[in-house]
Amino acid sequence: MAAYLVRSLYIFIKISQAKALAERLDKIDLDGLDLIETILVYKLPHLNREEIRKMLSVYEIKLQDTRFYQEIAEEERKVGKQEECVSLLSRLLRRKFGVQPQLENSLQALTGLPLETLENLADDLLDFNAIADLEAWLVNHR
C-alpha cells in the first residue's frame, strides 16, 4: 500500500511539473513540447502518449483554431485567388487576341497586380478590341 502511495505521489509530481512547463507554451515551441511529452513517456511507462496528452491538456487546441494559423490561411487564400485570377485572365486574353509575343509581355505584368485590380481588369477586358487597349489599361492601373 505504501509503495502504491509513493508511486501515485511520484506520478502526481511529474504531471504537475509537466503541466507547469506546458502552461508556458508561449515560450516553448512544438519541439520543446514534444521533448516534454517524450520525457513523460519514459518517466511514466505505464501510460501511453494519448493519456499523457490528455493529462497535459495542451493538445486540446487545434492548430487550425489558432489566430496564427488563421492569419496564414487567409493570406494563402488571397495569394491563391490572385494566382487563379491571373491564370483565368491569361486564358481569356489569349482566347480573345490569340497567342502573340506582344500579349505575352503584357500578361507578365499581371502577376504584380493586386487582386482588386485584376478583378477590375476582368470586367474591362470585355470592352478591349486590341492588345493596345490592354496595354493602355495596364499603364493607367499600375
matplotlib code that plots the C-alpha trace (Angstrom):
import matplotlib.pyplot as plt

x = [0.0, 2.8, 4.6, 1.3, 1.0, 4.7, 4.2, 1.0, 2.7, 5.6, 3.2, 1.3, 4.5, 5.7, 2.3, 2.3, 5.8, 4.8, 1.7, 3.7, 6.0, 3.1, 1.4, 4.4, 3.6, 4.1, 7.8, 8.0, 7.9, 6.4, 9.8, 10.1, 6.6, 7.5, 10.5, 8.4, 6.0, 8.8, 10.4, 7.0, 6.6, 9.9, 9.2, 5.6, 6.0, 2.6, 0.8, 0.6, 1.2, -2.5, -3.1, -0.2, -1.5, -4.9, -3.2, -1.3, -4.4, -2.2, -3.4, -7.0, -6.3, -6.2, -3.6, -6.4, -8.1, -5.1, -5.0, -1.6, -2.9, -6.0, -3.9, -1.6, -4.5, -6.2, -3.0, -2.6, -6.3, -5.6, -2.5, -4.4, -7.2, -4.7, -2.9, -6.2, -7.3, -4.1, -4.5, -8.1, -7.3, -4.4, -6.6, -9.3, -6.9, -5.2, -8.5, -9.6, -6.3, -4.5, -1.0, 1.2, 4.6, 3.1, 0.3, 2.7, 4.7, 1.5, 0.4, 3.7, 2.7, -0.5, 1.4, 2.3, -1.2, -3.4, -6.5, -8.9, -7.1, -7.2, -10.9, -11.4, -9.4, -11.8, -14.7, -12.9, -11.4, -14.7, -14.5, -11.0, -10.7, -6.9, -3.8, -3.1, -6.3, -4.9, -1.5, -3.2, -5.3, -2.2, -0.4, -3.4, -3.8, -0.2]
y = [0.0, 2.4, 1.7, 2.5, 5.8, 6.7, 5.8, 7.8, 10.8, 10.5, 10.4, 13.4, 15.4, 14.6, 15.5, 18.8, 19.6, 18.8, 20.9, 23.8, 23.5, 23.2, 26.3, 28.3, 27.3, 30.8, 30.3, 26.7, 25.7, 22.4, 20.7, 21.6, 20.3, 17.0, 16.8, 17.2, 14.6, 12.2, 12.6, 11.8, 8.7, 7.4, 8.5, 7.1, 4.0, 2.6, 5.5, 5.8, 9.0, 9.8, 9.5, 11.9, 14.3, 14.3, 15.0, 17.9, 19.2, 21.1, 19.3, 20.3, 23.3, 22.5, 24.3, 25.3, 27.2, 29.5, 33.0, 32.5, 29.6, 31.5, 34.6, 32.4, 30.5, 33.8, 35.1, 31.9, 32.1, 35.6, 34.6, 31.6, 33.8, 36.2, 33.4, 31.9, 35.3, 35.8, 32.4, 33.0, 36.4, 35.0, 32.3, 34.8, 37.3, 34.6, 33.4, 36.9, 38.0, 34.8, 33.8, 36.7, 37.9, 41.4, 39.8, 37.6, 40.6, 42.3, 39.1, 39.1, 42.4, 40.9, 38.9, 42.0, 43.5, 43.3, 41.1, 44.0, 45.5, 42.1, 41.8, 45.2, 44.0, 41.0, 43.4, 45.8, 43.3, 42.6, 46.1, 45.7, 45.5, 45.2, 44.4, 48.1, 48.5, 46.1, 47.9, 51.3, 49.8, 48.4, 51.8, 53.5, 50.9, 50.3]
z = [0.0, 0.9, -2.4, -4.3, -2.5, -3.2, -6.9, -7.1, -5.4, -7.9, -10.8, -9.4, -9.1, -12.6, -14.0, -12.1, -13.3, -16.9, -16.6, -15.3, -18.3, -20.7, -19.3, -20.6, -24.1, -25.4, -24.5, -25.7, -29.3, -30.6, -30.4, -26.7, -26.1, -27.9, -25.6, -22.5, -23.8, -24.6, -21.1, -19.5, -21.7, -20.3, -16.7, -16.8, -18.9, -17.9, -19.6, -23.4, -25.3, -25.7, -21.9, -21.3, -23.9, -22.1, -18.8, -20.2, -21.9, -24.4, -27.4, -26.9, -29.0, -32.7, -34.7, -37.1, -34.3, -33.5, -34.7, -36.2, -38.4, -39.5, -40.5, -42.6, -44.1, -45.1, -46.6, -48.6, -49.8, -51.1, -52.9, -54.3, -55.5, -57.1, -58.9, -60.1, -61.3, -63.3, -64.8, -65.8, -67.3, -69.2, -70.7, -71.6, -73.2, -75.2, -76.4, -77.4, -79.1, -79.8, -78.6, -79.6, -78.2, -77.5, -75.5, -73.5, -72.4, -71.2, -69.3, -67.4, -65.9, -64.4, -61.7, -59.8, -59.6, -56.5, -56.6, -56.8, -59.8, -61.5, -60.9, -62.5, -65.5, -65.8, -66.2, -68.5, -70.9, -72.4, -74.0, -75.4, -79.2, -79.5, -77.3, -77.3, -75.2, -72.7, -72.7, -72.1, -69.3, -67.6, -67.9, -66.2, -63.4, -62.2]

ax = plt.figure().add_subplot(projection="3d")
ax.plot(x, y, z, "-o")
ax.set_aspect("equal")
plt.show()
